[in-house]
Amino acid sequence: MTEPDRSTSRPGRLDVGVVGAGRVGAALGSALRSVGHVVVGASGISSESLERIDTLLPGVPALEVLEVVARADLVLLTVPDDALASLVAGLAEVGAWRAGQIVVHTSGRYGTDVLAPARAAGVIPLAIHPAMTFTGTSLDLSRMVGCSFAVTGPAPVLPIGQALVVEVGGEPVLVAESDRPLYHAALAHGANHLVVLVAQAAQALGAAGIDDPGRVLAPLLTAALDGALRSGEQAIRTMTGPVVRGDTGTVQDHLRTLTMFGVQAGSLDAVETYRVLARSAARRALAAGMLRPDAAGALLDVLVAPAPPGAADTDEDDRS
């Protein structure tokens, strides 16, 4: 079996084990290796995971989970959220954890409570979540530089988590255990739903005869995103368009047009998304003093979701 190369390791370096060599695990393992830590093993089941081990962690043996944990001073648990709790508990049941071992998971959803079975064995628990999308390629290594990493853990060990983040070029941000669910929901809402919005807009532009929707959208979306990020909670003040102008007629036209497009495309998700987000924009614009109450009221009236077929019917026939 291939043994890790320690020829370039420095004093104080850790033996790192990667449990779950997906996009995140392989990239983080590679980043830690690049700063002198020794990756002693990685687990992966799929052919894609095994290929990532070969590509991003050349020379690192692909091992069973138990052997990865047994070899490591620092265990990276980079598995799907829904698998994390059972994995930690299962390893505790077979006595895999040992006192003094650093155990880090990368789930945004959880803090360190999910590591309770391992903590009972005396491990050092940390939750470190990089706020970025991973590709599973070497591109991720440069993208980690300057990226924010949410660090959660018991106060005495937080400096360990912060130091690990700084080593790979990231910016540690402390997030309390109780705040992890809201933190993760905010990231997912912003990043994932932004992708949905872009996909809907690109599809509609394509139907409007635009050959390269991405090229048309890029300057507009880039400027909008940049302005919103700079303004934070006051991002609504950077918004332009018919909602903040109180242009009810244009909004009504958008709803009609998107409904027709949805019928033709076989999906009404774009008009539903438009309606929900326009209502939110109108309320925020009203709260910010950008819309008069009467203009906001008129907008909200036209943005009410249509009643389902038959919803307006009475029960008279049933009572006859």
Number of C-alpha atoms within 10 A of each C-alpha: 7 10 10 14 12 14 8 9 16 12 7 8 15 20 21 25 30 31 25 22 32 25 20 25 29 31 25 24 25 23 22 21 21 15 15 19 22 27 29 31 31 29 25 22 13 12 9 14 21 20 16 22 27 15 15 23 23 11 16 20 20 23 19 14 19 15 16 24 28 16 15 21 23 23 25 29 23 23 20 12 13 10 10 19 16 12 16 21 16 14 16 19 12 9 12 17 24 18 13 14 20 24 25 25 25 25 22 24 17 24 27 24 16 17 24 16 19 27 22 12 16 15 21 23 26 25 29 28 27 22 17 15 12 18 12 21 14 16 11 20 19 12 14 23 15 14 17 18 25 26 29 29 23 14 7 8 14 18 14 15 23 21 14 14 27 15 16 22 19 20 20 24 16 16 18 16 17 12 13 22 14 12 16 18 12 12 14 14 11 11 13 11 13 12 12 14 14 16 15 17 16 20 16 18 17 14 14 11 9 14 12 11 19 16 11 13 14 12 11 10 13 11 12 15 14 12 16 17 13 11 13 10 9 14 16 19 17 16 16 10 10 16 23 24 16 21 15 20 13 13 20 14 11 16 19 13 12 19 18 15 19 17 10 11 12 9 13 15 14 20 21 17 15 18 20 13 13 19 20 14 17 27 21 19 23 18 14 12 11 17 19 14 15 11 18 25 17 15 24 19 12 16 21 11 12 8 8 7 7 7 8 8 8 9 8 7 7 6 6 5
